[in-house]
Amino acid sequence: MKKRSYTCGLDAAIDVMGGKWKGLILFWLGEGPLRFGELRRTVSGISERVLILQLRELEASGLVHREVHHQVPPKVEYSLTDFGRSLITALAPLGEWGEENMDRLEALP
């Protein structure tokens, strides 16, 4: 496996966040652990396939923990790791900026 190389901290952060869905998944997991179905309903617009892929990548990067409860029917919960919570803390100011400027951004052509 090739070692990753970044030019700056923002480059590294964007690499781990990669796209629209991961940030939203992390945001909702910041509220507490969720089962797959709960996440699928909460993150509106995401397909089941994409959610599965994004969760796998977030788990592989150490941001999300997947816990399997061995019962019938099987229960799987996703939650943030300490590493994931540290990213949520870093993203909070960006979310606040988005809230403050949402009307302006929605009005763009």
All heavy atoms as an XYZ file, in Angstrom:
862
protein
N       0.840     -1.184      0.000
C       0.000      0.000      0.000
C       0.887      1.250      0.000
O       1.829      1.354      0.767
C      -0.899     -0.028      1.243
C      -1.867      1.087      1.299
S      -2.990      0.802      2.709
C      -4.086      2.125      2.449
N       0.546      2.205     -0.845
C       1.328      3.425     -0.971
C       1.071      4.355      0.211
O      -0.054      4.558      0.630
C       0.947      4.126     -2.280
C       1.771      5.339     -2.561
C       1.338      6.001     -3.862
C       2.090      7.312     -4.009
N       1.549      8.129     -5.071
N       2.142      4.917      0.759
C       2.028      5.870      1.854
C       1.450      7.173      1.325
O       1.836      7.661      0.270
C       3.406      6.122      2.469
C       3.372      7.002      3.692
C       4.776      7.123      4.271
C       4.841      7.791      5.575
N       4.474      9.093      5.776
N       0.503      7.720      2.067
C      -0.108      8.988      1.652
C       0.836     10.139      1.941
O       1.571     10.124      2.914
C      -1.415      9.203      2.400
C      -2.445      8.165      2.047
C      -3.684      8.354      2.866
N      -4.575      7.242      2.643
C      -5.877      7.352      2.531
N      -6.459      8.521      2.642
N      -6.620      6.309      2.327
N       0.772     11.133      1.081
C       1.593     12.320      1.246
C       0.703     13.543      1.039
O      -0.013     13.630      0.040
C       2.724     12.314      0.217
O       3.485     13.479      0.330
N       0.743     14.469      1.985
C      -0.108     15.649      1.924
C       0.742     16.904      1.828
O       1.852     16.965      2.344
C      -1.005     15.730      3.159
C      -1.920     14.544      3.303
C      -1.734     13.606      4.305
C      -2.975     14.349      2.416
C      -2.578     12.517      4.425
C      -3.824     13.268      2.534
C      -3.624     12.348      3.542
O      -4.459     11.277      3.656
N       0.187     17.924      1.197
C       0.899     19.187      1.055
C       0.611     20.137      2.217
O       1.390     21.040      2.475
C       0.518     19.877     -0.268
O      -0.902     20.065     -0.301
C       0.942     19.036     -1.455
N      -0.542     19.934      2.887
C      -0.888     20.759      4.041
C      -1.981     20.050      4.847
O      -2.519     19.036      4.420
C      -1.365     22.151      3.613
S      -2.924     22.136      2.706
N      -2.317     20.601      5.989
C      -3.329     20.004      6.850
C      -4.700     19.958      6.208
O      -5.458     19.002      6.393
N      -5.037     20.984      5.441
C      -6.338     21.012      4.770
C      -6.436     19.880      3.750
O      -7.484     19.244      3.615
C      -6.561     22.370      4.106
C      -7.934     22.598      3.496
C      -9.040     22.450      4.541
C      -8.004     23.980      2.864
N      -5.356     19.605      3.065
C      -5.288     18.508      2.107
C      -5.602     17.184      2.805
O      -6.386     16.371      2.315
C      -3.895     18.488      1.469
C      -3.740     17.463      0.369
O      -4.756     17.037     -0.212
O      -2.582     17.102      0.078
N      -5.012     16.968      3.977
C      -5.244     15.738      4.738
C      -6.692     15.647      5.213
O      -7.324     14.596      5.131
C      -4.287     15.676      5.927
N      -7.228     16.750      5.716
C      -8.604     16.759      6.220
C      -9.606     16.505      5.101
O     -10.558     15.730      5.275
C      -8.902     18.093      6.899
N      -9.400     17.115      3.951
C     -10.313     16.913      2.827
C     -10.227     15.473      2.325
O     -11.229     14.874      1.943
C     -10.025     17.932      1.704
C     -10.483     19.314      2.168
C     -10.732     17.539      0.410
C     -10.104     20.438      1.240
N      -9.048     14.886      2.360
C      -8.884     13.501      1.932
C      -9.732     12.555      2.790
O     -10.413     11.682      2.275
C      -7.415     13.091      1.985
C      -7.198     11.667      1.503
O      -7.783     11.290      0.460
O      -6.455     10.920      2.168
N      -9.711     12.748      4.090
C     -10.462     11.858      4.976
C     -11.960     12.139      4.908
O     -12.779     11.254      5.101
C      -9.926     11.919      6.428
C     -10.399     13.147      7.158
C     -10.315     10.677      7.204
N     -12.348     13.370      4.584
C     -13.760     13.738      4.496
C     -14.356     13.336      3.148
O     -15.521     12.951      3.094
C     -13.945     15.244      4.681
C     -13.740     15.703      6.090
S     -14.910     14.949      7.193
C     -16.423     15.558      6.513
N     -13.611     13.482      2.084
C     -13.981     13.075      0.748
C     -15.440     13.139      0.345
O     -16.117     12.138      0.377
N     -15.949     14.265     -0.039
C     -17.268     14.366     -0.630
C     -18.368     14.810      0.318
O     -18.140     15.142      1.474
N     -19.580     14.773     -0.212
C     -20.754     15.295      0.476
C     -21.210     14.421      1.642
O     -21.561     14.933      2.705
C     -21.882     15.409     -0.550
C     -23.226     15.762      0.025
C     -24.275     15.790     -1.064
C     -25.641     16.130     -0.518
N     -26.649     16.224     -1.561
N     -21.229     13.135      1.471
C     -21.917     12.255      2.413
C     -21.180     12.030      3.726
O     -21.811     11.925      4.770
C     -22.224     10.927      1.740
C     -23.095     11.093      0.543
C     -22.768     10.830     -0.762
C     -24.438     11.586      0.512
N     -23.817     11.128     -1.582
C     -24.860     11.590     -0.828
C     -25.320     12.026      1.496
C     -26.127     12.012     -1.214
C     -26.585     12.445      1.111
C     -26.972     12.429     -0.230
N     -19.871     11.939      3.694
C     -19.135     11.624      4.927
C     -19.353     12.679      6.000
O     -19.539     12.351      7.170
C     -17.646     11.438      4.647
C     -17.348     10.144      3.932
C     -15.861      9.980      3.711
C     -15.578      8.736      2.918
N     -14.162      8.609      2.585
N     -19.349     13.935      5.622
C     -19.584     15.005      6.589
C     -20.962     14.899      7.222
O     -21.117     15.092      8.428
N     -21.969     14.579      6.403
C     -23.325     14.443      6.926
C     -23.446     13.227      7.844
O     -24.109     13.283      8.887
C     -24.333     14.341      5.776
C     -24.471     15.603      4.931
C     -25.339     15.338      3.716
C     -25.036     16.736      5.767
N     -22.815     12.135      7.467
C     -22.830     10.935      8.310
C     -22.184     11.241      9.655
O     -22.721     10.909     10.716
C     -22.114      9.761      7.607
C     -22.905      9.309      6.384
C     -21.894      8.603      8.573
C     -22.143      8.396      5.442
N     -21.025     11.892      9.618
C     -20.332     12.245     10.861
C     -21.177     13.203     11.707
O     -21.230     13.073     12.932
C     -18.966     12.859     10.554
C     -17.932     11.905      9.950
C     -16.713     12.674      9.488
C     -17.556     10.820     10.934
N     -21.827     14.163     11.054
C     -22.677     15.108     11.770
C     -23.756     14.368     12.560
O     -23.951     14.622     13.747
C     -23.310     16.098     10.786
C     -24.343     16.982     11.424
C     -23.964     18.076     12.179
C     -25.700     16.703     11.293
C     -24.921     18.892     12.789
C     -26.660     17.512     11.887
C     -26.267     18.609     12.638
N     -24.473     13.467     11.906
C     -25.561     12.757     12.583
C     -25.049     11.786     13.632
O     -25.686     11.604     14.676
C     -26.472     12.069     11.568
C     -27.272     13.076     10.814
C     -27.146     13.407      9.496
C     -28.281     13.943     11.341
N     -28.023     14.424      9.180
C     -28.735     14.762     10.290
C     -28.845     14.097     12.603
C     -29.721     15.723     10.459
C     -29.837     15.060     12.761
C     -30.259     15.854     11.703
N     -23.898     11.163     13.404
C     -23.331     10.282     14.424
C     -22.830     11.085     15.615
O     -22.690     10.545     16.709
C     -22.206      9.424     13.841
C     -22.658      8.314     12.899
C     -21.444      7.585     12.327
C     -23.598      7.343     13.600
N     -22.582     12.369     15.415
C     -22.207     13.244     16.520
C     -23.320     13.386     17.542
O     -23.085     13.728     18.700
N     -24.555     13.103     17.129
C     -25.707     13.145     18.033
C     -25.781     11.893     18.902
O     -26.492     11.866     19.891
C     -27.007     13.279     17.219
C     -27.061     14.498     16.333
C     -27.214     15.781     17.121
O     -28.036     15.810     18.043
O     -26.492     16.743     16.812
N     -25.077     10.836     18.502
C     -25.086      9.577     19.253
C     -25.102      8.393     18.307
O     -25.287      8.551     17.096
N     -24.917      7.185     18.839
C     -24.883      5.979     18.011
C     -26.200      5.787     17.249
O     -27.274      6.088     17.769
C     -24.684      4.842     19.005
C     -24.175      5.477     20.248
C     -24.714      6.877     20.258
N     -26.073      5.291     16.016
C     -27.247      5.020     15.192
C     -27.096      3.674     14.495
O     -25.990      3.270     14.133
C     -27.424      6.105     14.118
C     -27.794      7.501     14.596
C     -27.702      8.491     13.445
C     -29.192      7.508     15.191
N     -28.218      3.015     14.296
C     -28.233      1.789     13.499
C     -28.248      2.184     12.026
O     -28.555      3.317     11.670
C     -29.449      0.948     13.867
C     -29.362      0.449     15.309
C     -30.553     -0.349     15.691
N     -30.561     -1.610     14.938
C     -31.475     -2.555     15.110
N     -32.438     -2.397     15.984
N     -31.434     -3.667     14.399
N     -27.944      1.213     11.162
C     -27.851      1.483      9.729
C     -29.148      2.092      9.187
O     -29.126      3.094      8.476
C     -27.498      0.199      8.960
C     -27.363      0.421      7.485
C     -26.179      0.884      6.946
C     -28.434      0.192      6.640
C     -26.061      1.112      5.584
C     -28.319      0.413      5.281
C     -27.132      0.865      4.755
N     -30.273      1.489      9.506
C     -31.558      1.986      9.012
C     -31.859      3.393      9.481
O     -32.415      4.208      8.737
N     -31.481      3.695     10.719
C     -31.680      5.050     11.246
C     -30.826      6.053     10.475
O     -31.285      7.140     10.133
C     -31.322      5.098     12.730
C     -32.232      4.290     13.616
C     -31.724      4.173     15.044
O     -30.496      4.029     15.244
O     -32.565      4.227     15.960
N     -29.594      5.667     10.196
C     -28.710      6.538      9.413
C     -29.261      6.761      8.008
O     -29.260      7.883      7.503
C     -27.315      5.916      9.301
C     -26.259      6.396     10.261
C     -24.995      5.583     10.115
C     -25.973      7.861     10.099
N     -29.745      5.699      7.386
C     -30.271      5.807      6.026
C     -31.461      6.767      5.979
O     -31.605      7.541      5.044
C     -30.661      4.433      5.497
C     -30.932      4.442      3.998
C     -31.243      3.089      3.448
N     -32.425      2.562      4.122
C     -32.633      1.278      4.365
N     -31.742      0.383      4.004
N     -33.722      0.871      4.958
N     -32.314      6.729      7.003
C     -33.457      7.646      7.043
C     -33.025      9.072      7.377
O     -33.597     10.038      6.881
C     -34.485      7.162      8.072
C     -35.292      5.966      7.612
C     -36.394      5.617      8.591
N     -35.921      5.215      9.907
C     -35.517      3.995     10.236
N     -35.526      3.026      9.321
N     -35.120      3.714     11.454
N     -32.023      9.210      8.205
C     -31.579     10.523      8.669
C     -30.801     11.288      7.604
O     -30.985     12.485      7.435
C     -30.711     10.367      9.943
O     -31.466      9.652     10.914
C     -30.326     11.700     10.511
N     -29.926     10.597      6.889
C     -29.124     11.229      5.839
C     -29.943     11.168      4.548
O     -29.786     10.255      3.742
C     -27.750     10.536      5.677
C     -26.918     11.239      4.619
C     -27.003     10.473      6.995
N     -30.817     12.122      4.376
C     -31.749     12.059      3.245
C     -31.023     12.202      1.918
O     -30.090     12.989      1.783
C     -32.834     13.123      3.381
O     -32.289     14.399      3.205
N     -31.471     11.391      0.957
C     -30.916     11.453     -0.385
C     -29.802     10.462     -0.659
O     -29.413     10.269     -1.805
N     -29.272      9.801      0.362
C     -28.179      8.861      0.163
C     -28.749      7.479     -0.158
O     -29.749      7.063      0.427
C     -27.243      8.813      1.398
C     -25.947      8.064      1.079
C     -27.948      8.200      2.600
C     -24.875      8.193      2.145
N     -28.135      6.789     -1.096
C     -28.575      5.434     -1.421
C     -27.971      4.456     -0.421
O     -26.962      4.746      0.237
C     -28.162      5.056     -2.843
O     -26.760      4.847     -2.904
N     -28.580      3.295     -0.331
C     -28.083      2.269      0.590
C     -26.659      1.867      0.238
O     -25.804      1.736      1.117
C     -29.012      1.055      0.542
C     -28.665     -0.006      1.566
C     -29.719     -1.097      1.658
O     -30.917     -0.801      1.482
O     -29.321     -2.247      1.912
N     -26.385      1.691     -1.041
C     -25.049      1.290     -1.493
C     -23.995      2.325     -1.113
O     -22.927      1.993     -0.612
C     -25.067      1.086     -3.011
C     -23.729      0.679     -3.584
C     -23.832      0.482     -5.107
N     -22.583      0.066     -5.671
C     -21.568      0.887     -5.968
N     -21.677      2.169     -5.734
N     -20.455      0.429     -6.493
N     -24.291      3.589     -1.364
C     -23.333      4.655     -1.053
C     -23.126      4.747      0.456
O     -21.998      4.916      0.923
C     -23.793      6.005     -1.647
C     -22.947      7.154     -1.139
C     -23.748      5.945     -3.164
N     -24.190      4.613      1.237
C     -24.050      4.656      2.691
C     -23.140      3.538      3.184
O     -22.264      3.763      4.017
C     -25.424      4.577      3.368
C     -25.420      4.604      4.897
C     -24.736      5.856      5.434
C     -26.841      4.498      5.431
N     -23.323      2.344      2.655
C     -22.466      1.213      3.034
C     -21.002      1.531      2.721
O     -20.119      1.333      3.564
C     -22.911     -0.078      2.316
C     -24.256     -0.553      2.867
C     -21.858     -1.177      2.438
C     -24.924     -1.637      2.033
N     -20.745      2.011      1.510
C     -19.368      2.320      1.103
C     -18.757      3.419      1.965
O     -17.595      3.328      2.387
C     -19.322      2.731     -0.363
C     -19.638      1.639     -1.390
C     -19.754      2.232     -2.790
C     -18.585      0.551     -1.347
N     -19.523      4.465      2.245
C     -19.017      5.585      3.037
C     -18.736      5.141      4.477
O     -17.715      5.528      5.055
C     -20.001      6.741      3.027
C     -20.264      7.329      1.645
C     -19.050      8.025      1.072
O     -18.718      9.139      1.437
N     -18.377      7.367      0.151
N     -19.618      4.324      5.042
C     -19.394      3.830      6.402
C     -18.143      2.958      6.470
O     -17.368      3.049      7.424
C     -20.619      3.061      6.909
C     -21.805      3.918      7.316
C     -23.047      3.062      7.506
C     -21.492      4.712      8.583
N     -17.934      2.132      5.454
C     -16.727      1.293      5.422
C     -15.462      2.152      5.385
O     -14.478      1.868      6.058
C     -16.751      0.357      4.217
C     -17.696     -0.795      4.376
C     -17.660     -1.698      3.173
N     -18.668     -2.745      3.285
C     -19.111     -3.456      2.276
N     -18.639     -3.239      1.052
N     -20.020     -4.377      2.455
N     -15.492      3.208      4.556
C     -14.327      4.088      4.464
C     -14.096      4.849      5.770
O     -12.951      5.006      6.201
C     -14.494      5.068      3.304
C     -14.387      4.407      1.943
C     -14.615      5.360      0.782
O     -14.564      6.593      0.993
O     -14.849      4.874     -0.343
N     -15.172      5.315      6.394
C     -15.040      6.025      7.669
C     -14.529      5.100      8.763
O     -13.735      5.501      9.613
C     -16.386      6.641      8.074
C     -16.840      7.835      7.239
C     -18.298      8.160      7.508
C     -15.956      9.042      7.503
N     -14.957      3.846      8.722
C     -14.463      2.864      9.694
C     -12.985      2.561      9.445
O     -12.189      2.514     10.385
C     -15.299      1.591      9.596
C     -14.958      0.562     10.648
C     -15.783     -0.704     10.545
O     -16.551     -0.878      9.576
O     -15.641     -1.538     11.450
N     -12.614      2.405      8.177
C     -11.217      2.115      7.827
C     -10.288      3.259      8.225
O      -9.133      3.025      8.594
C     -11.094      1.832      6.332
N     -10.789      4.494      8.180
C      -9.955      5.640      8.548
C      -9.946      5.890     10.059
O      -9.265      6.786     10.531
C     -10.408      6.894      7.803
O     -11.709      7.248      8.197
N     -10.721      5.112     10.808
C     -10.706      5.230     12.262
C     -11.633      6.288     12.825
O     -11.561      6.606     14.010
N     -12.517      6.834     11.996
C     -13.429      7.880     12.458
C     -14.720      7.314     13.050
O     -15.332      7.934     13.912
C     -13.783      8.822     11.304
C     -12.615      9.612     10.716
C     -13.025     10.285      9.420
C     -12.112     10.624     11.720
N     -15.113      6.146     12.561
C     -16.377      5.534     12.971
C     -16.107      4.130     13.506
O     -15.264      3.405     12.979
C     -17.361      5.477     11.774
C     -18.563      4.605     12.067
C     -17.814      6.878     11.396
N     -16.845      3.773     14.552
C     -16.769      2.429     15.140
C     -18.042      1.681     14.781
O     -19.145      2.215     14.904
C     -16.626      2.525     16.663
C     -16.728      1.199     17.344
N     -15.738      0.252     17.262
C     -17.712      0.670     18.102
C     -16.108     -0.806     17.952
N     -17.306     -0.581     18.471
N     -17.890      0.446     14.330
C     -19.027     -0.417     13.991
C     -19.105     -1.506     15.046
O     -18.157     -2.271     15.217
C     -18.821     -1.022     12.612
C     -19.918     -1.947     12.155
C     -19.579     -2.466     10.748
N     -20.650     -3.228     10.197
C     -20.724     -4.565     10.217
N     -19.748     -5.265     10.772
N     -21.755     -5.182      9.671
N     -20.224     -1.563     15.740
C     -20.392     -2.569     16.789
C     -21.531     -3.510     16.406
O     -22.656     -3.081     16.167
C     -20.707     -1.924     18.129
C     -20.754     -2.916     19.258
C     -20.795     -2.273     20.619
O     -20.547     -1.059     20.719
O     -21.085     -2.985     21.587
N     -21.191     -4.801     16.352
C     -22.175     -5.827     16.021
C     -22.650     -6.466     17.307
O     -21.846     -6.965     18.104
C     -21.562     -6.899     15.088
C     -22.583     -7.976     14.772
C     -21.026     -6.265     13.820
N     -23.956     -6.426     17.539
C     -24.569     -7.090     18.684
C     -25.109     -8.422     18.178
O     -25.980     -8.449     17.314
C     -25.711     -6.245     19.264
C     -25.278     -4.895     19.725
N     -24.752     -4.679     20.975
C     -25.255     -3.697     19.093
C     -24.444     -3.400     21.102
N     -24.746     -2.784     19.969
N     -24.577     -9.513     18.707
C     -24.975    -10.844     18.245
C     -26.294    -11.225     18.885
O     -26.352    -11.650     20.033
C     -23.874    -11.856     18.555
C     -22.594    -11.526     17.862
N     -22.414    -11.705     16.512
C     -21.443    -10.985     18.318
C     -21.204    -11.307     16.167
N     -20.591    -10.861     17.247
N     -27.348    -10.989     18.134
C     -28.697    -11.304     18.576
C     -29.529    -11.571     17.338
O     -29.066    -11.421     16.219
C     -29.283    -10.140     19.377
C     -29.426     -8.849     18.577
C     -29.868     -7.674     19.424
O     -29.339     -7.454     20.497
N     -30.843     -6.933     18.922
N     -30.760    -11.985     17.540
C     -31.661    -12.229     16.418
C     -32.825    -11.265     16.534
O     -33.501    -11.252     17.559
C     -32.159    -13.694     16.417
C     -33.159    -13.928     15.302
C     -30.988    -14.649     16.304
N     -33.087    -10.418     15.540
C     -32.271    -10.198     14.338
C     -30.980     -9.469     14.681
O     -30.892     -8.812     15.729
C     -33.178     -9.325     13.469
C     -34.048     -8.591     14.437
C     -34.244     -9.520     15.595
N     -29.966     -9.584     13.816
C     -28.678     -8.929     14.089
C     -28.845     -7.420     14.239
O     -29.667     -6.802     13.572
C     -27.841     -9.244     12.850
C     -28.549    -10.345     12.151
C     -29.976    -10.287     12.554
N     -28.063     -6.854     15.132
C     -28.108     -5.411     15.369
C     -26.703     -4.853     15.213
O     -25.757     -5.355     15.811
C     -28.623     -5.137     16.790
C     -28.669     -3.685     17.169
C     -29.161     -3.513     18.606
C     -29.105     -2.075     19.035
N     -29.509     -1.915     20.436
N     -26.574     -3.833     14.367
C     -25.287     -3.176     14.146
C     -25.477     -1.695     14.438
O     -26.406     -1.073     13.939
C     -24.787     -3.374     12.698
C     -23.485     -2.638     12.469
C     -24.631     -4.854     12.391
N     -24.602     -1.151     15.274
C     -24.641      0.276     15.594
C     -23.343      0.932     15.159
O     -22.272      0.345     15.265
C     -24.809      0.497     17.095
C     -26.206      0.317     17.595
C     -26.336      0.728     19.050
O     -25.372      0.574     19.826
O     -27.417      1.214     19.399
N     -23.483      2.166     14.700
C     -22.325      2.964     14.307
C     -22.213      4.143     15.263
O     -23.208      4.748     15.640
C     -22.485      3.477     12.874
C     -22.480      2.359     11.863
C     -23.664      1.743     11.481
C     -21.290      1.901     11.311
C     -23.658      0.698     10.560
C     -21.276      0.867     10.402
C     -22.468      0.268     10.034
O     -22.456     -0.763      9.122
N     -20.980      4.449     15.647
C     -20.740      5.582     16.541
C     -19.399      6.210     16.176
O     -18.594      5.619     15.466
C     -20.728      5.115     17.997
O     -19.705      4.154     18.201
N     -19.183      7.417     16.676
C     -17.911      8.098     16.436
C     -16.854      7.585     17.401
O     -17.140      7.314     18.562
C     -18.069      9.605     16.636
C     -18.915     10.357     15.632
C     -18.969     11.837     16.009
C     -18.391     10.191     14.224
N     -15.643      7.485     16.914
C     -14.504      7.220     17.775
C     -14.037      8.564     18.349
O     -14.547      9.625     17.957
C     -13.352      6.593     16.974
O     -12.945      7.530     15.969
C     -13.771      5.283     16.321
N     -13.068      8.539     19.240
C     -12.498      9.797     19.737
C     -11.899     10.602     18.585
O     -12.017     11.823     18.543
C     -11.423      9.526     20.797
C     -12.015      9.021     22.097
O     -13.229      9.233     22.336
O     -11.271      8.400     22.881
N     -11.282      9.897     17.652
C     -10.707     10.527     16.461
C     -11.810     11.205     15.645
O     -11.657     12.342     15.189
C      -9.984      9.453     15.641
C      -9.187      9.948     14.478
C      -8.361     11.052     14.565
C      -9.232      9.258     13.271
C      -7.609     11.481     13.478
C      -8.478      9.673     12.180
C      -7.670     10.787     12.286
N     -12.947     10.539     15.482
C     -14.088     11.105     14.767
C     -14.671     12.313     15.477
O     -15.024     13.311     14.844
N     -14.749     12.247     16.813
C     -15.260     13.389     17.576
C     -14.331     14.594     17.439
O     -14.786     15.730     17.394
C     -15.449     13.013     19.048
C     -16.767     12.285     19.298
C     -17.044     12.116     20.777
N     -16.205     11.098     21.402
C     -16.407      9.785     21.295
N     -17.414      9.336     20.584
N     -15.607      8.934     21.888
N     -13.028     14.340     17.337
C     -12.099     15.465     17.164
C     -12.319     16.141     15.810
O     -12.194     17.357     15.689
C     -10.643     15.003     17.309
O     -10.227     14.223     16.200
N     -12.684     15.374     14.791
C     -12.971     15.962     13.483
C     -14.264     16.766     13.526
O     -14.345     17.856     12.970
C     -13.057     14.875     12.405
C     -13.339     15.353     10.982
C     -12.317     16.382     10.515
C     -13.371     14.168     10.033
N     -15.268     16.261     14.227
C     -16.536     16.991     14.374
C     -16.284     18.337     15.053
O     -16.841     19.360     14.653
C     -17.558     16.159     15.183
C     -18.046     14.974     14.362
C     -18.734     16.995     15.633
C     -18.839     15.347     13.141
N     -15.427     18.348     16.054
C     -15.082     19.596     16.739
C     -14.446     20.585     15.766
O     -14.755     21.774     15.790
C     -14.124     19.315     17.917
O     -14.770     18.408     18.817
C     -13.755     20.575     18.650
N     -13.594     20.066     14.898
C     -12.939     20.936     13.912
C     -13.920     21.435     12.851
O     -13.763     22.545     12.330
C     -11.784     20.184     13.246
N     -14.937     20.643     12.542
C     -15.900     21.019     11.505
C     -17.002     21.944     12.013
O     -17.699     22.570     11.216
C     -16.542     19.765     10.906
C     -15.634     18.898     10.046
C     -16.363     17.613      9.651
C     -15.172     19.651      8.815
N     -17.178     22.043     13.322
C     -18.257     22.856     13.900
C     -18.240     24.303     13.390
O     -19.289     24.821     12.995
C     -18.217     22.801     15.418
N     -17.086     24.993     13.374
C     -17.090     26.372     12.851
C     -17.515     26.451     11.381
O     -18.182     27.399     10.973
C     -15.642     26.841     13.025
C     -15.090     25.979     14.103
C     -15.782     24.652     13.946
N     -17.172     25.453     10.592
C     -17.578     25.441      9.190
C     -19.097     25.293      9.088
O     -19.746     25.969      8.279
C     -16.881     24.297      8.447
C     -17.138     24.196      6.952
C     -16.700     25.456      6.227
C     -16.428     22.984      6.390
N     -19.684     24.445      9.932
C     -21.133     24.296      9.959
C     -21.831     25.575     10.380
O     -22.878     25.940      9.825
N     -21.250     26.273     11.350
C     -21.822     27.549     11.795
C     -21.776     28.577     10.668
O     -22.729     29.327     10.458
C     -21.065     28.063     13.025
C     -21.299     27.219     14.260
C     -20.341     27.543     15.399
O     -19.611     28.552     15.309
O     -20.323     26.770     16.370
N     -20.670     28.607      9.940
C     -20.561     29.513      8.797
C     -21.641     29.198      7.771
O     -22.285     30.094      7.227
C     -19.166     29.394      8.172
C     -18.982     30.294      6.995
C     -18.543     31.585      7.006
C     -19.228     29.983      5.615
N     -18.504     32.084      5.728
C     -18.929     31.126      4.850
C     -19.683     28.839      4.957
C     -19.057     31.167      3.467
C     -19.821     28.875      3.578
C     -19.506     30.036      2.842
N     -21.852     27.907      7.516
C     -22.883     27.501      6.575
C     -24.273     27.923      7.018
O     -25.085     28.389      6.207
N     -24.559     27.777      8.311
C     -25.863     28.203      8.845
C     -26.063     29.707      8.657
O     -27.128     30.151      8.246
C     -25.968     27.862     10.332
C     -26.162     26.396     10.631
C     -27.546     25.897     10.297
O     -28.513     26.691     10.346
O     -27.662     24.709      9.973
N     -25.028     30.480      8.963
C     -25.113     31.936      8.860
C     -25.290     32.415      7.421
O     -25.876     33.470      7.180
C     -23.852     32.587      9.448
C     -23.727     32.421     10.945
C     -22.358     32.829     11.471
O     -21.528     33.355     10.692
O     -22.104     32.589     12.667
N     -24.800     31.647      6.470
C     -24.808     32.075      5.075
C     -25.696     31.226      4.173
O     -25.635     31.349      2.946
C     -23.369     32.077      4.526
C     -22.526     33.111      5.218
O     -22.688     34.303      4.974
N     -21.648     32.687      6.110
N     -26.545     30.388      4.766
C     -27.353     29.466      3.981
C     -28.254     30.189      2.973
O     -28.327     29.807      1.807
C     -28.189     28.578      4.899
C     -28.742     27.361      4.182
S     -29.664     26.257      5.271
C     -28.455     25.831      6.491
N     -28.930     31.253      3.399
C     -29.818     31.979      2.487
C     -29.047     32.532      1.293
O     -29.489     32.435      0.145
C     -30.538     33.126      3.220
C     -31.553     32.628      4.229
O     -32.001     31.460      4.094
O     -31.883     33.379      5.149
N     -27.906     33.097      1.567
C     -27.080     33.687      0.507
C     -26.616     32.590     -0.462
O     -26.625     32.765     -1.677
C     -25.903     34.397      1.123
C     -24.988     35.037      0.129
C     -23.861     35.754      0.812
N     -23.004     36.411     -0.160
C     -22.032     37.219      0.158
N     -21.769     37.500      1.415
N     -21.296     37.759     -0.782
N     -26.203     31.452      0.094
C     -25.698     30.362     -0.737
C     -26.806     29.728     -1.570
O     -26.598     29.371     -2.728
C     -25.023     29.303      0.124
C     -23.750     29.775      0.845
C     -23.305     28.759      1.873
C     -22.650     30.081     -0.152
N     -28.014     29.631     -1.007
C     -29.147     29.071     -1.743
C     -29.586     29.994     -2.873
O     -30.145     29.533     -3.864
C     -30.322     28.806     -0.797
C     -30.080     27.644      0.136
C     -31.186     27.428      1.152
O     -31.965     28.368      1.406
O     -31.245     26.328      1.711
N     -29.328     31.290     -2.748
C     -29.727     32.256     -3.775
C     -28.743     32.324     -4.948
O     -29.049     32.969     -5.951
C     -29.857     33.656     -3.135
N     -27.598     31.682     -4.808
C     -26.625     31.710     -5.913
C     -27.200     31.019     -7.141
O     -27.925     30.031     -7.026
C     -25.328     31.025     -5.481
C     -24.489     31.727     -4.426
C     -23.329     30.848     -4.000
C     -23.990     33.065     -4.942
N     -26.869     31.539     -8.341
C     -27.378     30.918     -9.578
C     -26.772     29.541     -9.808
O     -25.741     29.210     -9.353
C     -26.977     31.888    -10.682
C     -25.971     32.801    -10.091
C     -26.081     32.706     -8.611
